[in-house]
């Protein structure tokens, strides 16, 4: 924690975070239709050593600023979350047991996958959760010249800022975008764009400093989630071991749990929160990386082709045939 200069905002904090877990040693690769390899190391250089590095750069800068007598009105909590790949477990735990009460948490900034895709624009999520946070982001843009895009909020629920957003805290999420090496053993350090990581850190520091020094804290408002959930309109998390046991699947097979269904989407016609999806067009959702494999299936689905998705709701097995 970087302590503030005190007065009355001293009890308030701004959180800067990144997840430091990845997938470890497991089977699988880029193509979910191919048999898994037994001993692949999933390095996670972009996902999320890049975001972790950027947060460390910001923390080092804050330390140097404090040594020079520069201290913010609000304290800054630097948080590294584990269990993100298993369903935002670390950030959910933090929100349930925060270092400082959530009522005194002014905002949260998250960095995830900020080191790839060359010159592609950074994707900004969480814009709209606070007018003040949006304004500070624009002010810092004038200095950093960060190239940004603002896609529909399809990925807002996919990283740790979601835990804070659901608790009514303004958030901003910097993301470099998905790529072909995402959740594969090819996500290695030699593919990183290190100046891009440094630029993400600089931009995050600028917003963080404004949020920590503003006379008033940023207001919160709910984001219009129209277009969220991607092509299907749902968000998914990995199923728990207990949920997988309830499905009585073959060894090595897994499932994803529907964590959100967005209004007006295709998925709203078929799915409910808590449904367990275990099969995509006859292919199983393998247990080694269920969310990544489900996402790959979704991205590979061709427009106009029907896809049968099998899932369980309570004790009932169901099937949905969808056409993208």
Secondary structure, DSSP 4 states (H G I P E B T S, - for coil): -B----SGGGG-EEEEEEE----EEES--S-TTSPPPTTEEE--IIIIIIHHHHHHHHHHHHHHHHHTT---SSEEEEEEE--GGGTSHHHHHHHHS-SS-GGGEEEEEEEES-S-STTPPEEEESTTS-HHHHHHHHHHHHHH---EE---STTGGGSTHHHHHHTT-EEEEEE----TTTTSTT--GGG--HHHHHHHHHHHHHHHHHHHH-SSPPP------TTTTTTTTEEEEEPPHHHHHHHTPPTTB--EEEEEE-TTSGGGGT--TT-EEEEETTEE-BTTSHHHHHHHHHHHPPTT-EEEEEEEETTEEEEEEEE-
